[in-house]
Amino acid sequence: MLLRVRAAEATVYTPNVFSPNGDGHNDYFTLFTRADHVALILRLQVFDRWGNLVFDGQNLPIGHEPSGWNGTWRGRELPLAVYTWRAQLQLNDGTHQHLAGSVTLVR
């Protein structure tokens, strides 16, 4: 998925599928962009289909996968499903941008 961030004209890349299976590829869900446009992910939240908050990351470096969601909740692996997410970004010009979408967890 490709989202445009208006204030800084940054392009934010959000995977629509990830596979936290320990193979070293796509094991975490996070947001990606050029660091010269987005300073920080102020908050990244992920919800299951019932609206339960399964991940709540704050002050995450943009594109740093190990800081993202690893597909677990309360220490347990979650099942294959579509999860919704929302994020608040701090742009380098000092403004904030809110984004939302969905991601599919596969194993």
Z-matrix of the N, CA and C atoms (Angstrom, degrees):
N
C 1 1.435
C 2 1.522 1 107.68
N 3 1.306 2 115.89 1 142.58
C 4 1.460 3 122.06 2 -179.09
C 5 1.514 4 107.87 3 -125.00
N 6 1.317 5 116.80 4 122.85
C 7 1.454 6 121.80 5 179.61
C 8 1.514 7 109.36 6 -119.15
N 9 1.312 8 116.68 7 141.65
C 10 1.458 9 121.28 8 177.01
C 11 1.520 10 109.07 9 -97.80
N 12 1.315 11 116.05 10 132.31
C 13 1.456 12 122.26 11 176.13
C 14 1.517 13 106.72 12 -101.19
N 15 1.333 14 117.52 13 118.30
C 16 1.460 15 122.72 14 -170.69
C 17 1.517 16 114.71 15 -64.12
N 18 1.312 17 118.46 16 -51.33
C 19 1.461 18 121.64 17 -167.51
C 20 1.520 19 113.15 18 -57.66
N 21 1.306 20 118.34 19 -45.12
C 22 1.458 21 120.67 20 -176.56
C 23 1.521 22 111.94 21 -110.26
N 24 1.333 23 116.66 22 4.87
C 25 1.461 24 120.46 23 -176.84
C 26 1.525 25 111.75 24 56.84
N 27 1.325 26 116.33 25 33.72
C 28 1.460 27 120.95 26 178.18
C 29 1.524 28 109.40 27 -83.72
N 30 1.302 29 116.58 28 148.21
C 31 1.444 30 121.92 29 173.87
C 32 1.524 31 107.71 30 -100.73
N 33 1.314 32 116.47 31 122.31
C 34 1.461 33 121.64 32 -179.81
C 35 1.518 34 107.71 33 -106.66
N 36 1.316 35 116.07 34 126.03
C 37 1.457 36 121.98 35 178.57
C 38 1.522 37 108.50 36 -100.91
N 39 1.320 38 115.44 37 126.84
C 40 1.455 39 120.37 38 177.78
C 41 1.521 40 108.59 39 -125.57
N 42 1.309 41 117.15 40 116.55
C 43 1.467 42 118.53 41 177.97
C 44 1.523 43 110.71 42 -59.41
N 45 1.322 44 116.78 43 144.18
C 46 1.465 45 119.11 44 176.47
C 47 1.528 46 111.28 45 -101.58
N 48 1.336 47 116.67 46 -4.54
C 49 1.466 48 122.78 47 175.83
C 50 1.523 49 107.86 48 -144.54
N 51 1.331 50 116.81 49 141.36
C 52 1.465 51 120.22 50 169.64
C 53 1.513 52 108.89 51 -145.47
N 54 1.340 53 114.90 52 158.18
C 55 1.468 54 120.23 53 -172.64
C 56 1.525 55 110.10 54 -132.34
N 57 1.319 56 117.39 55 86.63
C 58 1.467 57 120.20 56 -178.69
C 59 1.529 58 112.05 57 -76.67
N 60 1.340 59 114.96 58 72.14
C 61 1.465 60 119.85 59 -176.94
C 62 1.524 61 113.19 60 -113.36
N 63 1.324 62 117.19 61 9.22
C 64 1.457 63 120.54 62 175.44
C 65 1.508 64 115.39 63 80.20
N 66 1.334 65 118.44 64 11.09
C 67 1.460 66 119.75 65 -179.23
C 68 1.529 67 112.97 66 -86.82
N 69 1.327 68 117.39 67 0.38
C 70 1.453 69 120.95 68 178.35
C 71 1.526 70 114.52 69 85.87
N 72 1.328 71 117.87 70 2.04
C 73 1.462 72 122.68 71 179.51
C 74 1.525 73 109.03 72 -124.46
N 75 1.311 74 116.46 73 122.73
C 76 1.476 75 121.42 74 176.83
C 77 1.524 76 113.14 75 55.51
N 78 1.331 77 116.91 76 39.74
C 79 1.460 78 121.08 77 -178.37
C 80 1.525 79 113.38 78 -84.40
N 81 1.330 80 117.65 79 -9.81
C 82 1.465 81 122.24 80 -178.21
C 83 1.522 82 109.71 81 -133.26
N 84 1.327 83 115.79 82 150.41
C 85 1.453 84 121.12 83 172.93
C 86 1.528 85 109.26 84 -105.26
N 87 1.322 86 116.07 85 124.05
C 88 1.457 87 122.58 86 174.47
C 89 1.515 88 108.60 87 -154.10
N 90 1.312 89 117.38 88 -178.12
C 91 1.462 90 122.83 89 179.74
C 92 1.521 91 109.66 90 -104.95
N 93 1.322 92 115.30 91 150.42
C 94 1.462 93 121.31 92 -178.20
C 95 1.523 94 110.25 93 -129.18
N 96 1.312 95 116.36 94 144.18
C 97 1.454 96 123.22 95 173.69
C 98 1.523 97 108.26 96 -168.49
N 99 1.307 98 115.29 97 176.75
C 100 1.465 99 119.77 98 174.36
C 101 1.517 100 108.33 99 -74.81
N 102 1.312 101 117.03 100 133.03
C 103 1.464 102 121.87 101 -177.07
C 104 1.525 103 112.75 102 -64.63
N 105 1.321 104 118.12 103 -17.99
C 106 1.464 105 118.70 104 -179.46
C 107 1.526 106 112.19 105 -77.99
N 108 1.335 107 118.70 106 -3.00
C 109 1.460 108 121.83 107 177.35
C 110 1.527 109 112.80 108 -112.59
N 111 1.309 110 117.27 109 -38.33
C 112 1.466 111 121.58 110 -177.36
C 113 1.520 112 108.69 111 -116.88
N 114 1.324 113 115.35 112 125.63
C 115 1.458 114 119.96 113 -178.32
C 116 1.526 115 112.32 114 -82.55
N 117 1.351 116 116.60 115 -37.98
C 118 1.454 117 119.39 116 -169.24
C 119 1.521 118 110.20 117 -164.87
N 120 1.323 119 116.29 118 148.02
C 121 1.457 120 121.01 119 167.14
C 122 1.526 121 105.17 120 -88.52
N 123 1.314 122 116.66 121 103.80
C 124 1.462 123 119.79 122 -179.09
C 125 1.517 124 111.29 123 -64.22
N 126 1.340 125 115.82 124 -39.54
C 127 1.460 126 119.70 125 178.80
C 128 1.512 127 109.78 126 -155.09
N 129 1.318 128 116.13 127 135.38
C 130 1.459 129 123.21 128 174.12
C 131 1.520 130 106.97 129 -129.28
N 132 1.333 131 115.63 130 118.47
C 133 1.454 132 120.77 131 179.84
C 134 1.522 133 109.46 132 -119.16
N 135 1.327 134 116.10 133 141.91
C 136 1.461 135 122.70 134 177.69
C 137 1.524 136 107.81 135 -126.08
N 138 1.351 137 115.12 136 136.82
C 139 1.463 138 121.89 137 -176.43
C 140 1.527 139 110.11 138 -125.72
N 141 1.342 140 115.96 139 146.27
C 142 1.457 141 119.33 140 173.55
C 143 1.526 142 109.21 141 -82.81
N 144 1.318 143 117.19 142 -178.32
C 145 1.468 144 120.35 143 -174.76
C 146 1.523 145 114.05 144 -67.40
N 147 1.319 146 117.72 145 -16.13
C 148 1.459 147 121.91 146 177.99
C 149 1.531 148 111.89 147 -96.17
N 150 1.326 149 116.34 148 2.58
C 151 1.458 150 120.47 149 178.57
C 152 1.509 151 115.24 150 88.11
N 153 1.343 152 117.01 151 6.81
C 154 1.462 153 119.64 152 176.75
C 155 1.521 154 109.78 153 -71.20
N 156 1.308 155 117.00 154 134.27
C 157 1.453 156 122.25 155 176.55
C 158 1.522 157 108.28 156 -76.09
N 159 1.344 158 117.41 157 113.32
C 160 1.464 159 121.11 158 -177.30
C 161 1.521 160 112.57 159 -105.12
N 162 1.340 161 117.44 160 -12.17
C 163 1.468 162 121.57 161 175.55
C 164 1.515 163 108.04 162 -152.40
N 165 1.323 164 116.28 163 135.91
C 166 1.463 165 121.93 164 177.73
C 167 1.520 166 108.14 165 -141.46
N 168 1.333 167 116.12 166 90.24
C 169 1.449 168 121.26 167 179.65
C 170 1.517 169 111.00 168 -98.26
N 171 1.326 170 116.20 169 139.63
C 172 1.453 171 120.68 170 -179.62
C 173 1.517 172 110.50 171 -128.41
N 174 1.335 173 115.02 172 143.91
C 175 1.463 174 123.08 173 178.67
C 176 1.530 175 112.10 174 54.16
N 177 1.328 176 115.31 175 52.62
C 178 1.463 177 121.94 176 -178.03
C 179 1.523 178 110.57 177 -92.24
N 180 1.323 179 117.64 178 137.70
C 181 1.464 180 118.96 179 173.75
C 182 1.525 181 109.89 180 -67.19
N 183 1.303 182 116.85 181 137.50
C 184 1.467 183 121.61 182 -178.85
C 185 1.530 184 109.61 183 -63.58
N 186 1.322 185 117.07 184 130.42
C 187 1.461 186 122.08 185 176.28
C 188 1.517 187 115.87 186 77.45
N 189 1.310 188 118.84 187 3.01
C 190 1.462 189 121.77 188 179.68
C 191 1.529 190 108.35 189 -88.66
N 192 1.323 191 115.72 190 95.62
C 193 1.466 192 120.86 191 -171.98
C 194 1.528 193 114.92 192 -55.16
N 195 1.342 194 119.78 193 -46.50
C 196 1.472 195 118.44 194 -177.93
C 197 1.527 196 114.07 195 -61.16
N 198 1.332 197 118.30 196 -14.51
C 199 1.467 198 121.11 197 176.15
C 200 1.523 199 111.58 198 -84.28
N 201 1.323 200 117.42 199 -12.93
C 202 1.455 201 121.94 200 -177.31
C 203 1.514 202 113.12 201 -83.16
N 204 1.322 203 114.45 202 -170.54
C 205 1.467 204 121.61 203 -178.04
C 206 1.518 205 110.43 204 -80.04
N 207 1.332 206 117.09 205 133.70
C 208 1.465 207 122.36 206 -177.69
C 209 1.523 208 113.86 207 -102.06
N 210 1.342 209 117.32 208 12.29
C 211 1.459 210 120.03 209 177.02
C 212 1.516 211 115.01 210 82.78
N 213 1.325 212 117.32 211 14.83
C 214 1.459 213 120.29 212 178.78
C 215 1.525 214 110.28 213 -116.93
N 216 1.313 215 114.96 214 163.04
C 217 1.463 216 122.75 215 173.85
C 218 1.507 217 107.38 216 -145.75
N 219 1.318 218 115.39 217 124.51
C 220 1.467 219 121.37 218 -178.94
C 221 1.521 220 112.12 219 54.63
N 222 1.344 221 115.41 220 37.37
C 223 1.453 222 121.54 221 176.62
C 224 1.515 223 116.00 222 81.56
N 225 1.333 224 117.79 223 1.40
C 226 1.469 225 120.81 224 -179.84
C 227 1.520 226 110.49 225 -113.04
N 228 1.333 227 115.69 226 143.74
C 229 1.461 228 120.52 227 175.56
C 230 1.523 229 109.14 228 -68.71
N 231 1.320 230 115.32 229 133.67
C 232 1.461 231 119.95 230 177.84
C 233 1.520 232 110.35 231 -88.63
N 234 1.333 233 116.83 232 155.60
C 235 1.466 234 120.24 233 -176.74
C 236 1.522 235 113.02 234 -77.02
N 237 1.311 236 114.25 235 164.62
C 238 1.449 237 121.71 236 172.35
C 239 1.519 238 108.17 237 -55.71
N 240 1.328 239 116.03 238 125.86
C 241 1.466 240 120.89 239 -178.35
C 242 1.521 241 108.83 240 -175.07
N 243 1.311 242 115.15 241 172.23
C 244 1.461 243 121.94 242 172.79
C 245 1.524 244 107.36 243 -97.24
N 246 1.312 245 116.50 244 129.99
C 247 1.456 246 123.80 245 179.62
C 248 1.520 247 108.53 246 -118.62
N 249 1.312 248 116.82 247 145.22
C 250 1.459 249 119.97 248 176.92
C 251 1.520 250 108.79 249 -97.46
N 252 1.318 251 115.39 250 154.74
C 253 1.454 252 120.63 251 179.44
C 254 1.525 253 109.71 252 -140.26
N 255 1.315 254 114.32 253 157.62
C 256 1.458 255 120.80 254 170.45
C 257 1.521 256 107.48 255 -142.79
N 258 1.319 257 114.27 256 149.94
C 259 1.460 258 119.65 257 -176.10
C 260 1.515 259 110.41 258 -141.98
N 261 1.313 260 114.54 259 150.44
C 262 1.452 261 121.76 260 170.85
C 263 1.516 262 106.96 261 -121.34
N 264 1.325 263 115.85 262 122.46
C 265 1.455 264 122.05 263 -178.91
C 266 1.520 265 110.30 264 -106.11
N 267 1.308 266 116.02 265 146.17
C 268 1.456 267 120.68 266 170.03
C 269 1.518 268 106.64 267 -104.12
N 270 1.318 269 116.36 268 117.21
C 271 1.454 270 121.14 269 -179.72
C 272 1.524 271 109.86 270 -83.58
N 273 1.316 272 115.64 271 160.49
C 274 1.459 273 120.18 272 -177.84
C 275 1.519 274 113.17 273 -65.32
N 276 1.316 275 117.73 274 -20.67
C 277 1.465 276 119.26 275 177.83
C 278 1.528 277 111.63 276 -85.25
N 279 1.342 278 117.50 277 6.33
C 280 1.454 279 122.28 278 176.39
C 281 1.515 280 114.86 279 92.51
N 282 1.321 281 118.13 280 -9.62
C 283 1.458 282 120.50 281 179.13
C 284 1.529 283 110.34 282 -83.30
N 285 1.327 284 114.78 283 166.71
C 286 1.460 285 120.93 284 178.23
C 287 1.516 286 108.76 285 -115.96
N 288 1.325 287 116.38 286 149.33
C 289 1.456 288 122.08 287 177.98
C 290 1.517 289 108.28 288 -132.75
N 291 1.324 290 116.42 289 135.67
C 292 1.463 291 122.55 290 177.27
C 293 1.526 292 108.96 291 -104.30
N 294 1.321 293 116.20 292 134.89
C 295 1.460 294 123.05 293 178.23
C 296 1.521 295 108.65 294 -132.51
N 297 1.325 296 116.38 295 157.14
C 298 1.463 297 121.00 296 176.84
C 299 1.527 298 108.57 297 -151.47
N 300 1.332 299 115.35 298 156.75
C 301 1.452 300 119.88 299 178.64
C 302 1.519 301 110.58 300 -177.24
N 303 1.316 302 114.96 301 -159.22
C 304 1.466 303 120.43 302 178.83
C 305 1.525 304 109.02 303 -137.73
N 306 1.315 305 114.83 304 156.92
C 307 1.462 306 121.77 305 178.42
C 308 1.529 307 107.45 306 -142.12
N 309 1.318 308 115.33 307 141.59
C 310 1.467 309 121.19 308 178.13
C 311 1.521 310 109.21 309 -99.58
N 312 1.310 311 116.36 310 129.10
C 313 1.446 312 122.66 311 176.22
C 314 1.523 313 107.59 312 -94.47
N 315 1.327 314 116.36 313 124.34
C 316 1.468 315 121.97 314 174.84
C 317 1.517 316 107.81 315 -126.41
N 318 1.303 317 116.49 316 155.08
C 319 1.470 318 119.89 317 179.18
C 320 1.503 319 110.14 318 -120.56
